[in-house]
Amino acid sequence: MNKNIFKNISFYTIGALIPKAIGFFLLPIFTRYLSPDEYGIINYTESITLFLFAITILSLNTYLLRHVFDYEKEEDRKKLIGNVFLFITFINFVMLAIELVLFPRIISAFDIKIDFNPYFILALINNFLHIFSVVPLIIFRYKGKAKNFVAVNITHSFLQIILSLILVIYLDMGVLGRYYGSLISNIIFLIVYLIIVYNNTILKLNLPQIKEGLVFSLPLVPGTFLSIIISVSDRIMLERFVSLTDLGIYSVANTLGMLLQILAYSSYLTYEPIIFSKIGKDGFADSIYKIKTFFMSIIIVLAFLYALFSKEILTIMVSSKFMMGVKVIPIIILSTVFISGNYLFGTILIGFKKTNISFLSNTAGAIINIMVNLFMIPLTGIYGAALSTLTSYFIMYCFIYYYLYQHMGIDYLSINKDMLLILVGSGLIYIFHYYIDLDITFFLIMYKIIAVFFFIILISKLNNIKFINNIKF
């Protein structure tokens, strides 16, 4: 792979992942100054705005990034970017107006526990301002300015966090400090984004071009919606059946549990171009088997470690008000194992141009997620929400694997060993978390360390992997 391309991929990965990592490492601070109810409010409004963001953008960002390279003249590229920016801006204003009119009625009709004023108003305005970042960041990507992309993304995130900390801690504004911290940083960076757009576009509306863009982008919207449903529908449904306190506890547990997903995705991005480069070539099966075995072995080991010591990590990371979430974290972590497998399987499907199978998988996952949530949450609360996520990603994992095995003859991705390791690891986690359930002591930690050594030896022998050696492709 071209060295510059690899370097740019690394920068884009850093730029996308650091903001999420910052939020994770600030949990010890925020959970001591915000109550579970307040965390529930934040997470619920963020879940709703994810849907609104997708509706407003209409996947035109994908169209822009895909087609900007089709034009040879820089002037034509600037016109395309300016055209898409103007249209998204117009939709953004229309959407905000509709939201401000409809949301008070929706909240009243469904008796939602979170007040429209001030929480939803601030969330909607922040979403409105956040949308202005989409086109400027694409400008950096198409021009290959990876460092600019990282600098803007990280600076924006740091400013937002610093302002939030000041407002929450020093001005004692509680949950409103989080919203206003985001609002102030979004306003400041709105100016930055508008300057970037002004310097790199020609602002002229071209409706035929927009029509062409919508023909390309609108079929992508359902897939985006399905992914969002699987990711956040649990928190939206929890608001219907549990208290805001339980919703907040689940939100923090979900944030902690999903740390492994951040690590898995960043690692996967290293393998993605390797997989694409091997498709259709001699040695493909052998290369993919090595990648899959090593990647999944690492993920399973990390998941086992994280789940086994999640009680200790939660004790360090968050206030005691959120400790009730300790027993759902292992379930969320197990979900990440199947998400990681889906990254690899999905890349193979894309490589063989079978994206329709990914869409069917997401559809099945979303339907199952909603059904399990509706059935389990009223019975078991936050445990039902965690189980619905696990069930969805497990079914998607099995669905894609079955297709690869049955219809494409890819039988070298055997998941038997992975499933055996997952079952053994889950059994050990269950014993320590749900059966023994002791206070943290020196002897308990020693027993866990012994379990870790046993598990690493098992996975090393089963997959013939020496973790200290580098894998070669």
SEGU-985596 format. One record per residue (C-alpha): residue in one letter; x, z negated, y. Coordinates in steps of 0.001 Angstrom, whole numbers, plus 524288, in hexadecimal, padded with zeros to 5 digits. Last residue first. Layout:
AXZY...
//
This chain:
F801A67EA9D7D193K80A477DEAA7D1A6I805F87D08B7D118N80F437C6B27D6D7N813467BB667CE34I810157AD1F7D104F802647AE9D7CBB7K807157B23F7BE3AI7FB897B96F7B86AN7F8687BC347AA34N7E9CF7BC367AD0FL7E5FA7B1CB7A32DK7F3047AAC27A36AS7F3A67A9CB7B239I7E5257A6677B337L7E68379B447A98DI7F3327962D7AF6DI7ECD3796307BCEDF7E0F078F037B79AF7E8C9784747B0C3F7F14D782517BCBBV7E51D7810B7C53CA7DEBE777817BBD0I7EAFF76F047BC4AI7EA2D76F507CB29K7DBEE76B3B7CA4BY7DF3575FAA7C191M7E9C375BBE7CB60I7DFF575C8E7D68FL7D6A9753AB7CF1FF7E1AE74A147CC6DF7E58A749347DAC8T7D78E746D47DED4I7CC9074E947E54AD7BFAB7484E7E1B3L7BA2774C597D4A6D7B088757507D165I7B3CD7574E7C2C0Y7A86C760137BEE3Y7A4F6768657CAB5H7B1B376B377D19BF7BC68768CB7C77AI7B4EF76D427BB6EY7AE8F7789D7C288I7BBB277D5C7C78AL7C12877D2A7B9B2G7B5A4785067B49ES7B68378E967BFEBG7C4E1790F57BCDEV7C21A7936E7AE7CL7B6A379C6F7B1B2I7BE4D7A3BB7BC21L7C9CD7A5637B2E8L7C0F97AAE47A845M7BA557B3E87B20DD7C7737B9067B6B9K7CC147BB387A8CBN7BFDE7C2EF7A569I7C03F7CAE67B1E7S7C6437D6F57ABE0L7CA627E0437B6A5Y7D03D7EA007ACFFD7C3077EF2E7A8B3I7C10C7F8D57B3B9G7B8F08031E7ACB3M7B1C3806E97B907H7A3CE804777B4AFQ7A4827F86F7ABF8Y7B0BD7F14F7B092L7B0187F43F7BF1AY7A15A7F25A7BEFAY7A23F7E5817B785Y7ACB77E0967C0ECI7A4357E3D87CC96F7985F7DCA77C71EC7A0447D1077C212Y7A6577CE747CF5DM799537D0A37D64FI792C17C6F87CD14F79D837BCEC7CF95Y79CB67BF277DE47S78E237BCA07DE88T78E647B0F77D54CL799067AA087DD0DT791CC7ABFC7E9E1S785147A7227E3DDL78C3279B707DE08A7913C797527EB6EA78396798167F146G77DCC790A17E5D0Y787CB785D47E7A0I78412785237F606G7760E781877F2BBT7734577F407E440L764FA7829A7E1EFP760E7789557EE9CI76E3E790397EECCM76D7E795167E0BEF761F979E7C7E04EL762AA7A4C97EDB3N771867A4FB7ED47V7718F7AAE07DF96M7685C7B5B57E3F7I76FA47B8907F0A3N77CE17B9287EA02I7779C7C1547DEB8I7725F7CB6E7E842A77F047CB777F02FG787B47CCB77E423A77F977D7C67DE6CT780377DF227EB46N78ECD7DC897EC84S791097E1F77DED4L7889E7EDDD7E1A6F7908C7F0607EE07S79D537EEB67E6A9I7984E7F8767DC96N795288021E7E76FT7A36B801187EBB0K7A7B1808A37DF91K7B220810D07E65BF7BC6380E437DBABG7C4F3806DC7E548I7B8F8800127EAD0L7B5457FB5E7DD2DI7C3397F6A27DAD3T7C2DE7EF4D7E7B4G7B6067E8D47E3CBF7BC1B7E3CD7D722L7C7687DDB57DEA4Y7BF3D7D7327E932N7B4E27D38E7DF20G7BEF37CB877D7C0S7C19F7C3DA7E427I7B3117C1817E634F7B2767BC7D7D832V7BD0C7B2687DAD5T7B6D67AF497E7FES7AA507AAFE7E150L7B2537A0DE7D9ECI7B68779B337E702I7A84A79A017EB3EI7A4FE7929D7DECBP7B0F9789DC7E068I7ACA7786E27EE83V79EF07829B7EAABK7A3187753B7E5CFV7AAED7717A7F1DDG79FDD774837FB5DM79B78766587FBECM7A85976378802D0F7A3707690B80FC9K7A12075C5E8173FS7AE467577981218S7B4C27603D81C36V7BBE076C51817B9M7C9147719481352I7CFCE7662A80CABT7C4527617D80479L7C05876F94801F9I7CDE77729A7FCB6E7CDA3766C47F3A1K7C02A76A7D7EEAFS7C432778B67ED63F7CFBF775387E4A4L7CA7477B6E7D832A7C35B786227DF9DY7CF8078A547E711L7D863789D97DB3FF7CEC57913C7D2A2A7CC2A79B6A7DD28L7DAC279D397DF56V7DCFB79F437D0B6I7D16B7A8A77CFC0I7D6087B0647DB98I7E3F27B1837D666S7DF2A7B5F87C90FM7D5BF7BF927CF7BF7E0B67C6227D721F7EA567C66A7CBC7T7E0D47CBD37C1C9K7DA3F7D5587CB2BI7E6F37DAC37D064K7ED067DC167C2DEY7E0CE7E28F7BD5CI7E0117EB947C914S7EE197F0087C707D7EC5F7F2577B85CA7DFC37F9F37BA29F7E550802577C514G7F1B7805D17BD8AD7F03F814427C02AK7E8F38172B7CCB5G7DA878187F7CFEDI7DA1980BBC7D784K7E7AA805E07D9A6S7E867807187E888F7DADA801517EA3FI7DE9F7F56F7E217I7EB3F7F3707E9BCP7E3D87F4A07F6A0E7DAAB7E9837F26AY7E52C7E0937ECACT7EA0F7DA897F952L7DC2E7D9B97FE94Y7D8E77D1827F28FS7E2187C6BF7F6F6S7DB317C58D80426Y7CE1C7C5C27FD29A7D1F57BB317F38EL7D7637B23C7FE25I7CB057B37480654Q7C2A87B1AD7FA20L7CA4B7A5637F6C5L7C66379F9C803DAM7B82F7A2347FFF1G7B67F794D17F9F5L7BA2078DE98068FT7B094795F080EA2N7A607794558043AA7A7F97859C8041BV7A6CF7857F812F5S79A4278D8081285Y794BD7854F80763I7968D778CF80F34G7904A77F4D81B0DL7848F783DF81328D7832F7765480D57T782DE7707281AF9L779A777B0B81FE1S770277760F8159AV76C7D77DE580997F76217787DC805AFR760887923C81037E76E10790918162EL773AC7929F80890M76DE47A05080896I7764F7A4C581411R7823079E0680E57D780967A4A08010ES77E057B1D380773V78BCB7B1AE80D0AS7954E7B9418046AI78C287C0517FAFFI783567C4898062BI78F1D7C8D180E3AS793F87D19080334L786647D780801AAF7857D7D9FF8103CT792687E13381060G78E087E991804F1P7812A7EC7280BE2V788AC7F0998183AL791527FADC811BAP7866680505810FDL785068036881FDAS7932180717822C1F79480815A281FE0V7873B81A37824DBL788FF8108183006G795D4816CD83406E790038247A833F8K784E681FA083C94I78EEC8195084598Q796008265E8468AP7894182D2F84A0DL786C8822698542DN7938D823D885BAEL794D0818EB865B7K7A1028197386E35L7AAAB80E7687012I7B8088149686E23T7BFF880AA8866B8N7CD18803B8865EFN7CF5C7FCEE872F3Y7C1317F91B87564V7BF7B7F46286763I7CB737EB9D86828I7C6F07E66687569L7B9697E3B986FD8Y7BF6E7DC4586482V7C79B7D39886D6DI7BBE87D0AD8764BL7B3A87CD4086A6CF7BF1A7C4BC8666CI7BC487BAF78713BI7ADAF7BB2986E62N7B00C7B93485FD0S7B9437ADCF8627CI7AF057A73186B17L7A4067A9588614BS7ABD97A5038556DG7AF647982C85BEAY7A14B7971986093Y79C3E797F4852A5R7A62178E7A84D04G7A43A784F585845L7959F7857C855E9V7983477F0B848C3G79D04772A884F46M79F277730985DF6D7A8A07678285E38L7B07F76D14869A2Y7BD72769CD86333I7B9D576C3185509V7AF7A776F28545DL7B26C77DEA86120I7C13077D5485FD4L7C0D5780C685165S7B7A678C2D853F6L7C0757915F85EBEI7CC38790BA855B1I7C4B07972B84A85Q7BFB27A27F852BAL7CCED7A4A5858ECF7D3707A4BD84B90S7C99D7AE928463FH7CB157B7D2851D4T7D9D87B6C88511EI7D9647B9B98427FN7D11E7C5F4843C3V7D82B7CB1484FD5A7E5DB7C8FC84A5BV7E27A7CE2383CCBF7DC9E7DAD1841D3N7E7AF7DC7284B9FK7F17D7DAD084093A7EA457E4E08384CK7EADA7EF5F842BBG7E8F17FAAD83948K7E13A8028684331Y7D56D802B983A18R7D6607F4108381BF7D82B7F04C84661I7CC7C7F89A84A66I7C4A87F27383F5EL7C74A7E51684567P7C2327EA0F85276V7B5D37EF7C84BDDV7B1B27E2E684512S7B4E57D8D284F80F7A8987DB888579CI7A08D7D69E84C0DH7A5927C8CD84E77L79E8A7C82A85B8FF791107CA6785587N794387C11084A4FN797F47B6A985441I78B457B93085B94L783647B7C484F10A78A457AB2984B25L788747A555858BEI779E87A866858CDF778AD7A3BF84ACBY77E437966284DCBP778FA7935385B62N76D8D7959085AC5F7689F79BC384E4AD7686278E85847BAI76CCE78D408398FK76336787CC82F8CI75C62794CE82D2ED74D917934782D37F74BA57A11182805A742487A52C832E0S7494779D4A83D69I756C07A29183A36I751487B06183939R74A3A7AF4184643P756447A9F284D48F75E5B7B4B6846AAL756017C03984AF3V7584E7C1258599DL766A97BD5E85A1BE7693E7C5BA84E17I762C47D1C8853E3A76AC97D0BB86068L7774F7CE7E858B4M7746E7DA3E85000V772227E34285B99F77EDE7DEEC86208N7868A7E10285564I780107EE20852BAF784DB7F2E986016T792767ED6985DBCI792F57F3DE85049F78F48800D28569BL799407FFA486193F7A42B7FBCF85824V7A0E98071184EF5N7A1D0810CE85A30G7AE4080AD585F96I7B4DC80B9D85248L7B09A819B185053K7B48781D9485E24K7C1DA8172185C9CR7C3FB81E8284FF0D7C05782B518567BE7CA2C828A086169E7D4BC8255F8577CK7D3708330E851E1E7D48D834B88432CY7C75D82EFC83FADD7C4A982B4A8318EF7CC7D81EBE83323V7C1638182183A90H7B86E81B2082F1AR7BAC980FDC82584L7BD288051782F82L7B148809468375CY7A84A80A7B82BA7T7AC817FD1D826B4N7A9EE7F7108340FL79CC57FDED83411S798D37F4E6828DDL78BB87F26F82FA9I792FB7E9ED839AFT786AF7E32183E7EI780917E0F483127A78D5D7DBD082B66F78F447D24C836BAL7813F7CD9283561F783487CAA2826F9L78F9B7C2DB829C9T788497BC4E83503I77F397B58982B56S78A527AFA48237BE791127AAE882FE4T7846E7A43D8341CY7839379D2382715N791DD79947826DEI791C57936683479I7852178BC48326BG78996786858253CY796777823E82B31E78EB177AB783551D7868F7741582ACAP79300770A88233DS797CA7699582F81L7A27576EB083869Y7AE2E7670983D58R7B4DF763988308ET7B0E37704E82A0AF7B6F6777B983572I7C47677206833F4P7C65B772AE82533L7BFA3780178253AL7C9E8785DC82E47F7D1BA78B22822C7F7C6497934481E20G7C2F27991E82B57I7D11B79D2582D44A7D1277A39F81FD4K7C5967AC1482389P7CC367B06B8302FI7D8CD7B2BD82874L7D28D7BBDF81E92A7CF027C80282672G7DB437C8BF82EC0I7E3F87C57D82327T7DDC27D05081B15Y7DEFE7D9E282659F7ED687D647827C1S7F0217D7EE8193CI7E9177E50D81903N7F17B7E92982498K7FDFF7E56C81D68F7F9A97ECFB81156I7F6DE7F8EA819B1N8040D7F7A38205CK80B397F6F381350N8046C802FF80DD9M800008000080000
//
